[in-house]
Amino acid sequence: MNQNYSSKVRELVRSFPSRPGVYLMHDENGNVIYVGKAKNLKKRVSSYFRHSGFASPRLAKLVKSIEDISIIRTESEAEAFIVEARLIKKYSPFFNVDLKMSDRYPYVRITSERFPRVLITRNRRKDDNCTYIGPFVAAGEIRNLLRLIQRYFPLRTCSLNLDKTTLKRPCINYSIGRCPGPCCGMCSEREYRERVDDIILLLRGKGADLVDRLRTRMDEASFRLAFEEASKHRDAIRAIWKLSRQKISSSLEGDLDKNTWDIMNRLQEKLNLPVLPWRIDGFDISHSHGEATYGVVVVFEQGIPNPSLYRKFSIRSVEGIDDFRSMAETVKRRYSRCLSGEEPLPQLAVIDGGPVQLDFAKKTLNEMGLEKVPVVALAKREELVYLTGREEPVHMSLDDEALKLLQRVRNESHRFAVNAHRKGYGKKLRRNALQDIPGVGKHKAANLLSHFGSVKNISSLEPEKLTQVEGIGPVLAEKIHLSLNGSSGEEGAREAT
């Protein structure tokens, strides 16, 4: 490596984040010659260029051969270890010594019994009909998940054969709320299985889907005036979102097989990406005639969606219908979080749209100093892939697995955008339906919704029930009842559901 290019590499390293990740060193032909992991990418990679004398001839030859360096940001050092191992196995770099992974990473095992149990194991068997979820990159992640499960979705922990054994009374775990008591018929098989399904959704990183299920149950409980039950669902929802914000995630079941790596490698080749697209961001915009406009980003890791990293943004700077500038605002707000170290940068960004949306996104990235982030746009119907700096789109066969991965990212971002818009627009309708009633302001409307769950529930109640809420007297309760059950009130209630 000549001295001139060495200075270019050093300048590149100065832009690396002081965060965990994996670095790939390339030779003059673009071949990966070394893969390493780091707790601090900038500090670790900089250490290769601090002096010219090396005790190891092998290290001296490595540094002399470096012509380019690419990085993959990870959420933790543990995840970096997993990524490093997979990349070494994929590229077999010349300067890497054999990576020995003697430790097996833990799985969560859900037994195949009539009333299943949740166990931790490091040995995944294929002949026991059990459900395995993982592997998890750190035992601490499982402990956090299991604490949440034990509190909000407890299952039995005993090893009794419930096909042959029935007890007259449950153990102490039932009394303290840590077991639903299937051994004594305190819980039906259907109810128990529903709880198991909830746990599987949580462990597989589908917290958003689980929250939707819990919201439905909370609304049903509120409608039945079972407020204690509704509050339990509410607390579970809060705990799940708190866990998601802590970025607790497994290394994603089934994402490390050869087929996935082949697809990611093909995508890298087709789009001429500098590095394997380990993490992909997908962007989309949704609104109703310019109202309640939301921009969203979804995240795919190793070809699998990770809902805990999804983000949605209520568009602030754009009035009316302007998807292009809305996309620019979404991209800017998303990657402002990355520049501040809150989120990792992707190896590829996918825009739902055509060349104009792509231009707005790329311009925004350039203005932020992120011109090295690859970005493409995937147009609907024709399924054409637009790249920056290229006039003609890339045509890919509809059977191409690389295109199917881009489609999954695009479709997921569209689904999440529509869902974000509907919820935002629904909140606006619910708020207005109550606040438009004379005498019901923002505070009283919030108290009513908090107490009864929805406008639909409130409209179904008799006036005396409404007086349970602080600040709602008999006269105002009667006015609310008449307003919500009159012609205008019924329309507002329908729109809120």
JOJO-V788521 format. One record per run of one state. SS is the DSSP state (helix for helix, strand for strand, loop for the rest). FROM is the first residue (numbers start at 0). LEN is the number of residues. If there is no record, write none. Layout:
BEGIN
<<SS & FROM & LEN> <SS & FROM & LEN>>
END
This chain:
BEGIN
<<loop & 0 & 2> <helix & 2 & 12> <loop & 14 & 6> <strand & 20 & 6> <loop & 26 & 5> <strand & 31 & 7> <loop & 38 & 2> <helix & 40 & 9> <loop & 49 & 7> <helix & 56 & 9> <loop & 65 & 2> <strand & 67 & 6> <loop & 73 & 3> <helix & 76 & 15> <loop & 91 & 15> <strand & 106 & 4> <loop & 110 & 7> <strand & 117 & 4> <loop & 121 & 9> <strand & 130 & 4> <loop & 134 & 4> <helix & 138 & 14> <loop & 152 & 19> <helix & 171 & 4> <loop & 175 & 6> <helix & 181 & 3> <loop & 184 & 4> <helix & 188 & 15> <loop & 203 & 3> <helix & 206 & 17> <loop & 223 & 3> <helix & 226 & 19> <loop & 245 & 12> <helix & 257 & 13> <loop & 270 & 8> <strand & 278 & 10> <loop & 288 & 2> <strand & 290 & 11> <loop & 301 & 2> <strand & 303 & 2> <loop & 305 & 1> <helix & 306 & 3> <loop & 309 & 1> <strand & 310 & 4> <loop & 314 & 8> <helix & 322 & 17> <loop & 339 & 8> <strand & 347 & 5> <loop & 352 & 2> <helix & 354 & 13> <loop & 367 & 7> <strand & 374 & 4> <loop & 378 & 6> <strand & 384 & 3> <loop & 387 & 6> <strand & 393 & 1> <loop & 394 & 6> <helix & 400 & 35> <loop & 435 & 6> <helix & 441 & 11> <loop & 452 & 2> <helix & 454 & 5> <loop & 459 & 3> <helix & 462 & 4> <loop & 466 & 7> <helix & 473 & 12> <loop & 485 & 1> <helix & 486 & 10> <loop & 496 & 1>>
END
